[in-house]
Amino acid sequence: MASIESPAGARRRVRLAVRRAREAMGATQTEVAEAMEWSLSKVMRIESGEVTVSQNDLRPLLGYLGIKDRAEVDALITAAKLSKQRQQWWDEPRLRELITPPLYQLIQFETAAVSVRYFYSLLIPGRLQTPEYARAVISTYHAELDDKTIEARLEVRQRRREWLNERPGNQKIYALLDESVLYRRVGGNKVLGEQLAALVDLIDEGRLFVRVVTYDSPAPIPWLGGFELLYLDREVDENAILYRESDLIDEIVEDIDKLRRHREIFDRLWQAVPDEAAARRLLTERADALLHSA
C-alpha cells in the first residue's frame, strides 16, 4: 500500500518542482515574478517553503515554467491542495513571528519524518532537551534576544519534545554525541543529570538510539556545528533534509552533495565509536553521578 504524503512533504515536492523547472528554463526569480505579476518576495517564499502556493496560482505558474504533462500537473495540484493543511500550533502568530523561517520548516518536517539523525558536539539536540536544560541554553542569549522571544522559543522547544513523547514510536531517532556533552554542566549538576536520565528513558522506550564519541575514540570530530538529517520517506538523498545551526544562524539545506557529505560523516563516526549499549551505560553512570552530587 502506498504511503500517504504529509502536508510538509507535499509542500516540499511542489516547491522543488517549481524551482527545478525555473532553473531548467534559465529564468531568474525576478523574471518569474514579473511574468506572473507577483512580488519577488512571493516567488522567493514559495521556493523556500515559507508559504504554500494556491492551486489557482500554481496552474498558470506551471504553464509558464513549461510543465504541461497532464499527469505531472495533476499530481502537483493535488500536492498543493494537500499542503494547505489546517493550522497547527506552530502557525500561531505569537510563536511563528518569533522563530526563524528554517526552524518553522524544520518543525513541520519533524512531524513527517520517518527517521532523524542528530550530530551534536556541544549540546543535547534541541528536541531532546528537558525544559530546564533548554532554559539554561536559550537564556544565554539574553544579550541578543528579548524576553518575549526567549519565552516563545522555549515554548516551541517544549512542544516539539512533547510531540516526540506523544507520537507512536514509528520514527527512528539516532543521536551521535561527543562525550564532552555529558560533562558540560549546562544549568548545573541537577539539570544535566536529569537531562541525561531523560535520554536513558527514551532509549529504554525504544524511541532513541544513541552513540557517544568518547575521548579515547580514534575517530576525530569534524569541524562542524550541530546538524540534523531528516528523511521524509525511504532513506535516500532525494528524501532528505539537512538542518544546520550555529549561534543564532540556522538554515535548511537541500543540496544533494552537502546532504551526502553530512550523511557520510555521520555514518563514519557512528561505526567508529562504541555501540548503543556502551552509550547507555555511560549516560546512566554520568546521570547517577551528577544527581548524587546535586
C-alpha positions in Angstrom: 0.0 0.0 0.0 1.4 3.4 -0.9 2.2 5.7 2.0 0.1 8.9 2.4 2.1 12.0 1.8 2.4 14.5 4.6 1.5 18.2 4.1 5.1 19.1 4.7 6.3 16.6 2.1 3.7 17.8 -0.3 4.7 21.4 0.0 8.3 20.4 -0.5 7.5 18.4 -3.6 5.7 21.4 -5.2 8.4 24.0 -4.4 11.2 21.7 -5.6 9.4 21.1 -8.9 8.9 24.8 -9.3 12.5 25.7 -8.6 13.9 22.9 -10.8 11.7 23.9 -13.7 12.7 27.6 -13.3 16.4 26.7 -13.2 16.0 24.4 -16.2 14.5 27.2 -18.4 17.2 29.6 -17.2 14.8 32.1 -15.6 15.5 34.1 -12.5 13.1 34.5 -9.7 12.7 38.2 -10.7 11.7 37.1 -14.2 9.1 34.7 -12.9 7.7 37.4 -10.6 7.4 39.8 -13.5 5.8 37.2 -15.8 3.3 36.2 -13.1 2.8 39.8 -11.9 3.8 38.8 -8.4 6.2 40.4 -6.0 9.7 38.9 -5.9 9.3 38.1 -2.2 6.3 35.9 -3.1 8.3 33.8 -5.5 11.2 33.6 -3.1 8.9 32.5 -0.2 7.2 29.8 -2.4 10.6 28.4 -3.4 11.9 28.5 0.1 8.8 26.8 1.5 7.9 29.7 3.8 4.4 29.8 2.2 2.2 27.4 0.3 1.1 28.2 -3.3 -2.6 28.1 -4.0 -4.0 25.9 -6.8 -5.1 29.0 -8.7 -1.6 30.4 -8.7 0.1 27.1 -9.3 -1.7 26.3 -12.6 -0.5 29.3 -14.6 2.9 29.1 -12.9 3.4 25.6 -14.1 2.3 26.6 -17.6 4.8 29.5 -17.6 7.6 27.1 -16.4 6.8 24.6 -19.2 5.3 21.9 -17.0 2.4 20.8 -19.2 2.3 17.0 -18.8 -1.3 16.4 -17.6 -0.3 13.7 -15.1 2.5 15.8 -13.6 0.3 18.9 -13.4 -2.5 17.0 -11.7 -0.1 15.4 -9.2 1.4 18.8 -8.3 -2.1 20.4 -8.0 -3.1 17.6 -5.7 0.1 18.1 -3.6 -0.6 21.9 -3.4 -4.1 21.1 -2.1 -2.7 18.7 0.5 -0.1 21.2 1.6 -2.9 23.6 2.7 -3.4 21.8 6.0 -5.4 23.2 8.8 -3.4 25.4 11.1 -1.2 23.7 13.7 0.3 25.1 16.9 3.4 26.3 15.1 1.2 28.6 12.9 0.1 30.6 15.9 1.3 34.2 15.2 2.7 34.7 18.7 5.1 31.8 18.0 5.7 31.9 14.3 6.7 35.5 14.3 9.4 34.8 16.9 11.1 31.8 15.3 13.3 31.6 12.3 11.9 30.5 8.9 14.2 27.5 8.8 13.0 26.4 12.3 9.4 26.8 11.2 10.1 24.5 8.3 12.0 22.0 10.5 9.1 21.6 12.9 6.9 20.6 10.0 9.4 18.2 8.6 9.9 16.6 12.1 6.2 15.7 12.2 6.5 13.9 8.8 10.0 12.3 9.0 10.4 8.6 9.2 13.9 8.9 10.6 16.1 11.6 12.1 19.8 11.7 12.7 21.3 14.2 15.1 25.0 15.1 15.3 25.9 17.4 18.2 29.3 18.0 19.7 28.5 20.8 22.2 24.9 20.3 23.5 22.0 17.9 23.6 19.8 18.3 20.5 17.1 20.8 20.9 14.1 18.5 20.5 15.6 16.1 23.1 16.2 18.8 25.7 14.3 18.9 29.0 12.6 22.2 29.9 15.2 23.1 32.5 18.1 22.2 30.2 16.5 24.2 27.3 16.0 27.2 29.5 19.7 27.1 30.6 20.8 27.0 26.9 18.4 29.6 25.5 18.8 32.0 28.4 22.5 32.5 27.4 21.1 34.7 24.5 19.6 37.4 26.7 22.0 39.9 25.1 20.7 39.0 21.6 17.1 38.1 22.2 14.4 39.9 24.2 12.4 38.1 26.9 9.4 37.6 24.7 11.4 35.8 22.0 13.2 33.7 24.5 9.9 32.5 26.1 8.4 31.8 22.7 11.4 29.7 21.6 11.3 27.8 24.9 7.7 27.0 24.4 8.4 25.9 20.8 11.2 23.6 22.0 9.0 22.1 24.7 6.1 21.5 22.3 8.5 19.7 19.9 9.6 17.5 22.8 6.1 16.8 23.9 5.1 15.8 20.4 8.0 13.4 20.3 6.9 11.8 23.6 3.3 11.5 22.5 3.9 10.2 19.0 3.8 6.4 18.4 7.3 5.0 18.2 7.4 4.8 14.4 10.1 7.5 13.9 13.6 6.2 14.3 15.9 8.8 16.0 19.6 8.4 16.1 21.8 10.8 18.2 25.5 11.0 17.9 27.0 13.0 20.8 30.5 14.0 21.7 31.5 12.8 25.3 32.0 16.5 26.3 28.2 17.0 26.1 27.9 14.7 29.1 30.3 16.8 31.2 29.3 20.3 30.2 27.3 21.4 33.2 24.5 23.3 31.5 22.2 24.5 34.2 24.2 22.7 36.9 24.6 19.1 38.1 20.9 18.5 38.7 19.7 19.9 35.4 22.3 18.0 33.4 21.8 14.8 35.4 18.0 14.9 34.8 18.7 15.6 31.1 20.9 12.6 30.7 18.4 10.4 32.7 15.7 11.6 30.3 17.7 10.4 27.3 18.1 7.0 29.0 14.3 6.8 29.4 13.9 7.5 25.7 16.4 4.8 24.9 14.6 2.3 27.1 11.3 3.1 25.5 12.9 2.2 22.1 12.4 5.8 20.8 16.1 6.8 20.7 19.4 5.2 19.6 22.5 7.0 21.0 26.2 6.6 20.5 28.9 8.7 22.1 32.2 9.7 20.5 34.4 9.1 23.6 37.5 11.0 24.4 39.6 7.9 23.6 37.9 7.3 20.3 40.2 7.2 17.3 37.5 9.0 15.3 38.2 12.7 15.1 35.3 15.1 15.5 34.9 17.1 12.2 34.9 20.9 12.5 31.2 21.2 12.1 28.4 22.8 14.1 25.3 20.7 15.1 23.3 19.3 12.3 20.2 17.2 11.8 19.3 14.9 8.9 15.6 14.1 8.4 14.2 11.6 5.9 10.6 12.1 4.8 10.4 8.6 3.3 12.9 5.9 2.5 16.5 6.9 3.4 17.6 8.1 0.0 19.2 11.5 -0.8 16.1 12.8 -2.6 14.0 12.4 0.6 16.5 14.1 2.9 16.5 17.5 4.6 19.6 19.0 6.3 19.1 21.5 9.2 22.2 23.3 10.5 22.6 25.9 13.2 25.4 27.9 14.6 24.8 30.5 17.3 21.7 32.5 16.1 22.1 31.4 12.5 20.2 28.4 11.1 19.3 27.0 7.7 17.6 24.3 5.7 19.9 22.7 3.1 18.7 20.6 0.2 21.9 20.5 -1.9 22.4 16.8 -2.6 26.2 17.0 -2.4 26.0 18.6 1.1 23.4 16.1 2.2 25.7 13.2 1.1 28.7 14.8 2.8 26.9 15.1 6.1 25.5 11.6 6.0 28.9 10.2 5.2 30.4 12.0 8.2 27.6 10.7 10.5 27.9 7.1 9.3 31.7 7.1 9.6 31.6 8.3 13.2 28.6 6.1 14.1 30.5 3.0 13.0 33.8 4.1 14.6 32.6 4.6 18.2 31.2 2.3 20.9 27.7 0.8 20.4 24.4 1.8 21.9 24.7 -0.4 24.9 28.0 1.2 25.8 26.5 4.7 25.3 23.5 3.8 27.6 25.9 2.7 30.4 27.9 5.9 30.0 24.8 8.1 30.1 23.4 6.2 33.1 26.6 6.3 35.1 27.1 10.0 34.4 23.5 10.9 35.3 23.7 9.0 38.6 27.0 10.7 39.5 25.5 14.1 38.7 22.3 13.6 40.6 24.0 12.2 43.7 26.3 15.2 43.8 23.5 17.8 43.2 
